[in-house]
């Protein structure tokens, strides 16, 4: 499980609200393995350098909406597109498994 004191990597804009995506890589505590970013994040070197290590409790203070997915195990990824209409049939989160990520060695 992801604990409040664990660290996650956040791209700029995640704490501002709106759509968020994430993926959990293998890691050792106190690193959770979670990397969270906005859809605008393109993974380029400059963008990668802008990722900030942040405690989970700081994330959840601003983004309690993502708490439900932080318990997913290594290899899982998610996409949340923000608030959806109450009558929408869309799921709150799109969640999938990335086998290549799950099988990476723990650094």
Secondary structure as UniProt FT lines:
FT   TURN            4..5
FT   STRAND          7..10
FT   TURN            12..13
FT   HELIX           14..16
FT   STRAND          20..24
FT   TURN            29..30
FT   STRAND          31..37
FT   TURN            39..40
FT   HELIX           45..49
FT   STRAND          52..55
FT   HELIX           56..62
FT   HELIX           64..69
FT   TURN            70..71
FT   TURN            74..75
FT   STRAND          76..80
FT   TURN            86..87
FT   STRAND          94..97
FT   HELIX           99..102
//
